[in-house]
């Protein structure tokens, strides 16, 4: 999803009472909200709570943040105040500007690693830069506008964005040493800025081309990356059409001062709405939350960091603002975890939100599965094929908004299936053009990956792969009509289930035809040392094709595996009707001796694949005969990886860091390190010695909020199979 879409999605929160005066200035950074109110009071909000208050100074007109430190500019004052964390005590810095409203930005303009301050001198039509760290040196640069230097400024990288008024332009200024040079202009009417990560987001009144609509522009390095109309017709994220007509009436009246004031306050309204959203989130989740302090210290805990490194005993982990931090934050709540182990939240890479109802029909588990994944320590999932893609998208949105508990969800679009789907819930696609159109449509709806299923031809598979890659998205496959080697050469990124579903070794294999059962029977006679398997592995590794291990769903087809899968927790989660059906027909028509042989071959294949340098992912695939349930199946997957010959530390790395790396999220999730999201699983015992201890989950942290797994599980007891 683009930055613009993310910002737009935050515009319509549930209304709540915000514990600040209405006229406030807001900045958001590092998972925290920094607010300065009209009466000079300031606050820091984290995890939906006020964690710090401070004196913001008189008449604050803008607030900027870098590295946790604040810079506040004040109306009709020739100074800014710098507030350094953690105390946020104000330090006044004099600025040679006209005594008029001005706006401040903070960032590293000269690239020396020190924060610099840019102050917009509206009356003087210039920007004054105070170079860090002591702010004693200044540089003034004209904006080039024929009118005022206008509205809030933004520093992104080593560029300074300055909106100008009444000219429809944005001055883009670049630091060269400690000089500021004008680089280029972008023409926009009535612009205002927000900073989003390493990009600048501009709201404006009147489109770039015809001045007829309000909208947004995403800027990077002075270039327009993306543009769109502001939601609801409002020019500055207000979400209602009144903003535009009001501004036009003011423009006709020539009231420049009021026009400027309303535009800025529209921007403030947007920030206030985002703040309200953040404050609203945890109310819906509170029944399932065990720890929700703004700062935490997890003491005397054994740490398995997810990288494969040896465990570290008697450690302390610090959490602040939803992230792991290196040093103890002020006022941290201490949790003594003696006798416990913490490891990264699992990243389930084949974790559906549906479950088999029998007869080739699947029901969406919109209520039970998100909670069960989280309860079991799965903090991120990829849906890897969808029966109800619209439902999956809405579940993700509700989880992201804090309306329901659940893991972070990466949406895979609906199954890309050929002309012979084995369930009526999969849409038949015919020809490369239909595969391309389907990829395009669901990419627009929010899918972040795609999954090819049993029956596409090589031509159709190649078209889908090509279209997904054009959109910058990855594509995986549970294949039958096309073999793994063929798919790898056609550019597929990932293959599901491993050798279990590869039909290329079937002696009577025909191009673009699926003979799954016959191929499976022949595979059971294949030796793990067969040179054909080695050749396949070499091809996959050479082409960087990942393989997703889904051992639980196949292990449950064997009698012993089925019995092991039905733990007390799984049986309690099932509805009575589902439990009766499962116990009455648990082998699903597959000969159990076939499943046992295939499991051994699959385990050997996965070991050899990893030893050759392949990327192995992990997921539970809660389908099959129904013995695999969300979350609990992911725990079982880790245990089966150990049974396959991986060490517990290797298995946990496969189930956490590898998935994060495939998603491109290794800098944010998948291992335990300062700066990463505090997605953690706390278990009783030591899984590095006894892998079954992964089932003894006591706390699951997601973005620093500690959830109670028992309360999550209890809330959906008896619902699996129903909803």
N, C-alpha and C positions, 0 to 999 in steps of 0.2 A: 504494500500500500504506500502511496506517495505521502510526503510530508503534508501536502495540502489536504489530502483525504483524512489523514490522522487528525489534523487540526479541525477540519470541518466536522468530524465525528464527535468532537468534544463540545459542540455548541449547544446541545439541547439536553442538559442534565436535569435530573429531578430537582425541583426547587427545594431548598433547605434553608434554614436560618444560618447565616454566616456570622460568626462572632467578631465582625469588624464593622466600622462605619461604612456607609455605602460609598463614599468618595475615597477610594483607595487606589494605590499604585501597586502593581503586582509584577513579580518576575518569577519564573519557574526554572529551576536548574537542579540537576543531580537528584531528581525524585523529591525535591523539597519546593515549597512555595514560600516566597518572601514577600511580605506585604507591608506597606507604609500607608497609614491612614491620614486623612486631612487634619486630624487633631494632633499629629506628631507622634503617634504611637506606632510601633513596628512589631511585627511578629514573624516567626518562622514556623511553618506548618509541615509536618512530616507524618505519613501514615494516617492522615485524617485528623491529626491532633496538633494543637499549639504546643511546640516544644521549647520556645524561647520568646520572650518579649524584650523590647528595647526601646530607647528613645530615638525616634526617627528624625527629629528636628522640625522646625516650623515650616509650614507650607510645602511639604514634599511634592514635587511635580513629576519626577520620574525616578525609577529605581532600576539598577542594573546589578548583575551578580557575576563573579568569576572566582572559581576555587573556593566558594563558600563565603567570600567577602563581598560586602555590599558597597555600592556607590549611589548616593542619593543627591539629586539636584533639587534646588528649592526655588520657588516662585519669587521673582524680584529680589534675588540675593546674589551677591558676587562671590559665591563660594559653593563648593560641593562638600558633602560629608562622606568620609570613608569609614565604614564599620567593619572591623576585622573580627572574624569568628575566633573563638567561640563567644566572647563577651558582647561583641557588636557595639562596644563603646564608640561614640562618634569622635572623629578627628576632622576638624575643619581645614579644607584646602582652598586657599584664595585663588580665584580665577579672574583674569582681567576681561570681563565681559560687560556689556551694557546691562543696566538694571532692569531686565525684562525676563519673561518666562524663557527658560532654556531647558534642554534635555541632555541627559548624560548617557554614555555607553561605556562599558568596560570590556577590555580584551587585550590580546597581545599583538599590537599593531606591528612592532618592529621585530618580532620573532625571537626576542631574547629570553622568553620564558617568564617575564615579569608583566604584571597587569599595567596597561596604559588606560588613561581616561580621556574620552572625547566629550567635550561640552559644546552643545549647539547654541551659539549666540545669535538668537533670532533677530534681535534689533540690529546687530552689527553685520548680518549676512555673512557669517563666517563660522568656522569650527575651530575651537582651541583644543589642542592635544597636550595633555600633561603626561610626560613620559615617566614610567615607573623606574625604580621602585620608590624614589623619594618625592616624585612629582614636582621637583623644583625647576625643571626645565620645561618650557612650553614652546609650542609651534602653533601659529595661527594660519589657517588656510581659507581663502575665499571659496564659497560654494559655487560661484559663477552664476547664481540666480539673479535675475533682474528684480526679484521681489525679496521676500523674507526667506531666511533659512527656516525651514518649517518642520514641525512635528518631531517625533522621536527618532534618534539616530541609532544605527546598529553597527557593531564591529563583528565581522565574520572573517576569520583568518587574518590576513594582513590587508583587508579592504574595509573602508569606512563608507557606509551608505548614508546619504543625507537627502531626505526629501526636501523639495523647494516649493514655494508658493508665492505668488499665484501662477508662476510658470508651471506647466505640466511636465515636470522633469525630476529625475533623481540624479544627484551628483554621486558618482562612484569615485572615491579618492583612495589612492594606494600609497602606503608608506614606503619611502625609499630612504633607507637609513633613518634619520630622524627628521626627514622632510616629508611633506604631504603633497602629492601631485595629483591633479585631476586626470582620470583615466578615460572615462567615457560617460555618456548620458543615456539614460533610459527614460522615455517619455511616458509619464503616467499622470493622471489627474488626481489631486487630493490624496497623496499617498501617506501611509503609516506603516511602521515596521514591527515585526516580531522576529526573534531569532529562534530557529529550530535546529538544534544540533550544529552542524557545520554549514548550514544554509541560512539565507535571509528570506523570510516570507513577507511580502508586501501586500497590504490591502489597498484598494484604490477605488475612486469614484469615476466611472467611465472607463471603457475597455481600451486596450492599447490601440486598436485599429480605428474604432469609430466613435469613441466617447459616449456610447449609448447605454452601456451596462456597467454595473459594479462588478468587481472581481478580485482575484488574487494572482500573484506572480511569485514563483519560486526562483530565487537568484543564487548563482554560484559563480564565484570568480568574475563577477560583473556581467554574467551572461544569463539570459532567461532560459531556465530549464523546463519550466512547466507553467501553465496559466490556466485559469478557469474562472467561472462566475462564482461570486460569493453566494453561499447558501441562502435561500429564501429571498433573494433580491436585495438584501442589505449590503451596503458597501463595506462594512467593517465587522463582519462576523456577528452582527446583531441577530440575524435569523428572522427578521421581519421586514416587510417592505417599507415601513414608515420612514426608515432612516434616509432612503434616497430622496423621497419627495420633500422631506423636511430640509435636507441640505440644498436642494434646488431652489426652494423658496428663499432660503437665506442668501443664496448666491444672487438671486434676482434683486434682493433688497440691498446688496452691497455691504452687508454687515460682516466684514472680514473677521473681526474679533470673535463674534459668535460662531461663525463657520469653523474657525480653527478650534474653538473650545469644544464644539460638539464632536468633531472628528476625533479629537483626542479622547474624549469621554466614551465614544463608541469603542475605541481600542481598550479603554479601561474596563468597559462592560464585558468585553470578550474575556479578558483576564479574570474578571470576577466570576464569570460563568464557569471557566475552567476550574478555578479554585472551589467553587461550590460543588462541582462534580467530584473533585478529589475528596472533599469533606463528606459527601453523601455515600461514598463507596462502602465504608466498613459497617454501616448500620445493617445492611442486608446480610452481611457475612458474620456478624458478631456472635450468633448462636454457635458457630463452629470454631471460634477463635479461642486459642489457649493463651497466646502471648501477643500483645499488640502495643508494646512500648516503642517510643520513637528511637530508643537506643538500647541495645542488649549486649550482654557479655555472657557467652556460653563457656563456662569454666570446667576444668578437669575432664575434658572430653577427648576421646581418641579420634583422630582425624584421618580419614581416608580421602585424599583430595581429588580422586578421579583421574589422575594422570597416569596411574600405574605405580607411583612411588610408594615406598613402604609406609605403613601407618605411623603416625606420630602420637605418642601417648601424652596424657596430661597437658593438653593444649587449651588455650583460650581463644575463642573466635569473637570478633566484635562486629556488630551490625548497627548501621545508622543509615537512615533514609532509604531503607530497603536494600542496601548494598553491604557487602563485606568491606570493612575498613581495617587499616593496619594498626591504628592506635586506638586506645580506649576513649570512646566519646564521653562527654560530660554527662553525668546523671544516668548512666546506663543501668538498666535493671539486670541483676545477676541471676543466672540460672545454673545451678550446680548439676552437672551431667556426669558425675562419677559413675563408672560402670557402663557408660553409654558410648556409642560410636556415632559419628556424623559422617555422612558421605553426600555427594552432590545429588540433587533431585534427578530422578531418572528421566531420560529423554526417550519416550516411546515412539519408535519410528514405523510401527504398523499397528496403530491403536484406533480402531473404528469407534464410532458412536452408535453402532447398531448391533443387534444380537439375533441369532437364528430363532425363528418361531416355529420351524418345521415346515416340510413340504416346499422347500425352496423359497420361503418368504422370510423377510427380515424386518424386525421392528426397531424403530429408533428409540434408544434409551436416553432421551433428552434430560431426564431427571437423575437417574441412578448413575450413569456412567461417568459424567464429569466429577461427581463427588467421590466415586470409588477410585478413579485414577488418582485423585489428589490424596485420598486417605492412604493409599498404598505407597505414596512417595514418588509418584509420577508427576512432575511439575511442568513438563512440556510434552505434547503429543503431536504427531503428524497423523491425520486421519486416514491417509493412504487408501483412498477409494471411498465414495459416498453413495449411499442409497437415497438419502434425503439431503442433497447439497444445500438447499435453502435453509433447512433446519440447522445443519451444521454451522452455517454462517451466522445465524441468529444466536446460537449457543455461544459461539466465540465472542460475538459482540457483547452479550450479557455478562460473560466472564470478564472480559476486558473492562466493562463498566462497573464491575463489582456488584452486579445484581444477583448473580448466582456464584457459588463456589465451584472451582474447577481449575484444571491446568491451563497453561498457555497453549493455545491451539493453532497449529499450522494447517490450513485447510487444503485438502486435496479435492479436486473437482470430481464430478460424477465419473463412474467407470467409462473408459473409452473402449467400448466393446464392438465386435463385428456383427455379422449377420445372424449368428446362432447363439444368442445369450441363453444361459441355462436357468435364469430366473426372469420373470416378467418385470421385475423392478429395475432392470437395466435396459436402457434405450439402445436399439439397434442402429448402428452407424454403417453407412455404405459408401465406400470410395474415399480417397484422400481429401477431397474438398470438404466433406462432412466432418471428418476428424479435425481438420484445420479450423473450421467454423466453431466447432464445439470448444476447442481449446481457447480460441479468442473470446468467445462469449463468457466462459467461466473465469477466465483471467480478469475480465472486466468486472465480474461480480465479487472478486476477492480471493479466488483460488490462488494458492502460492505454489502448487505442484499438481501433477497429473499422474494417473495410473492407467496404463493399458492393461486390458484383460485378455481372456483366453484366445479370442478368435480373430483378431485383426490380421490382415495380410501384411507381408513385408512392405509393400508400397504404402499401405495405410499407416503402419507403424512409423515408417520413415517420415511421412508427412506430419504426424502428430509430434514426433521428436523435433523436427525442424521448426514447427510453429511455436512449440513451447520455448525452445531456445531463442527464437526471435523476441519473445516476451521476457527473456532473462529468467525463465523458470526451469526447474528440473522436472524430469519425468521418469517414472519407474514402471515396472511391469510384473504382473503375474501372468506368465506367458505359456502358451501351449502350441498354437499353430506356427509360431516362430521360435526357433531355438535361441539359447543364450548367446552363442557365438555370433549368430546373424544379428541379433539385437544389439550386441556390443558394437559391431561394425557399422550399424546404422546410427550409432550415437546415443543410445539410451544411457541414462545416468546411474540407474539403480535397478536391481533385480530382486524380486521378493521370493522368500521361502527357500532359496537355494536349490540344490539339485533335485529336491522332491518334485518339482514341477517342470524340469527341463526335459523336453522330448527329443532333443537332437540325437540322442544315442539309440533311439528306437530303430531297429533294423529295417523296418518297412516305412520309415518316415517319408512323407511326401511334402513337397513345398506348400506352405500356407494351409496345411491341414493339421488338425489336432486329434491325437489318439492317446489321450491321457492315461487311461487305464492300462492299455497294452504297454505303453512306454514305462509305466511304473513297475509292472511285473518284470520286464527285462532289466530294469535298473537294480532290482534286488539281487540280481546275480552278478552285478559289477563289483569288482574289487576296488577298494580305495586306492590301490597302487596302479590302477589302469592308466596307461599313458594318455588316453583320451581326456581323462579328468585333469591331468597335469596340463595338457595343452589348453583346455578351457580356462583353467585358472590363470595361466600365463597371459591369455588374451584379455581376460577381465582386468587383471592388474595393469597391463600395458595401456589399456584404454581408460583407466581410472573409473571403472564401473564398480560401485558399491553393491554389496549383497546384504539383504536384511534377513537375519535369523529369526524364525518364528517357531522355535522348537515346541512350545507348549501345545499348539493346536494340533500338531501331528502326534506328539507323545500321547495325547489323550485318546487316540484311536487304538492304542495298545492297552490291554487290560490293566497292567500294572500302572501305566501312566495315568489312565482314567481314575483309578482309585487314589493316586497321589494328588491329582488335581482337585479332588473334591474335599478340600479342607473344611473345617467347621465354618470359617468365615464365608467361603463360597456358598455353602449350602444355606446359610442364613440369609444371604443376599438374594437368593432365588425365590420367585413366587412359588406357591405350593403346586400349581399346575405345571410350571416349568420344571420343577424338581422331579415331579412324577414322570413327565415325558422323558426327561433326560435319563433317569435311572432305568426306565423301561426299554429304552432303545439306544443305549449309549455307544454301541460300536459303529453306528452309522453306515452299515453295509460293507465296511472295509474288513477284509480278513485281518485279524490282529497280528498274525505272524508276519504279514506283509509290512505292517506298520513298524513292527519291531526291527526288521531288517533295514527298512528305509531310514529309520532314525539313526541307526549305527553308521550307515553310509553318509547321511547328512552331517552328522557330527564330525566324521573324519574329513569330509569336504570343507567344512568351516574352519577346522584347525589348519588344514593345508593352505587354504586361501589366505588366512591371516599370516601364516609363516612365510608365504610368498610375498607379503607386503600389501595384501588387499585390505580394503576398508570394510569391516563387518559392523553392521548396525543391529539393533535389537528391538523387538516388538512382540506383542502377545497374540495379535489377531484373534479377537474374541468371537470366532465363528465356529466352524467345524461342527462337532456334535453338541456343543453348548457347555462343555466342561470348563472352558476358558472364559473367565469373567474379567472385566476391566480392572486394571490395577493389580489384582491378585495374580493374574496371568503374567504381568510384567515381572513380578517377584519370582514367579516360577521360571521365567525365561532366564533370569540371572543364575538361578540354581542349576538349570539344565546346561548352561554354558560351562559351569564348573564340572558337571558330569561329563561333558564332552571333552574335557582335558585342559581347559583354561584355568589359570589360578583365580581365586576370588578377586584379586586386585585387577587382573586382566578382564574378568567378566564385568566388573563394575565400570571399568573404563569404556568397554564396548557399549554398555547400556547408558552411559552418560556423556562422556566427552566425545565419543565418535559421532553420536547423533547430533550433538551441538555443532561439531565441525562440518558435517554434511549440510546442515542448515545454514552454515555461514555465521553461526552465533557463538563460536568458541570464545570470543572476547567477552561474552556476557553471561553465558551459562555453561554447564557441563563439567566444571571443576571448581574447586574451592581456592579462591585467591582474592586479595584485596581489589576492589573496583568492580567485581562481578556481582550479579544479582544474588541476594541471599536466598537461593533456592537450595534447601538442605533437608536431609532426612536424618532424624535422630532415632536410633534403634537401641534396644537393650541388648548388650552382648557385644561380640566382636566378629563381624562377618568375614574378616580376613582369615579367621581360623575356622569358623563354623558358618558356612554360607547361608544356612537356614535362618540365621539371625536377621536376614533382610526382611523377614516377615514380622519381626517384633517391633513394629513402628510405634513410637510414642509421641513424636511431634513431627509435623511436616511444615517447613518454612517455605513460603513462596513470596518473593520480594520482601522478605523480612518479617512477614506476618506469620506467626506460628499457629497452625491449625491442629485441632484435636482429631486424630484419625478415627477414634471410636465414635465421636459424635457425628462425624460425616457418614460413617458406615451405618450407624443406628438410624439415621434419618431416611435411609432408603432400604431398610431391612424388608425383604420380601417383595421388592419392586422389580428386580431384574427379570425380564421377560414380559413385563407390563408396560413400564415407562422409565 
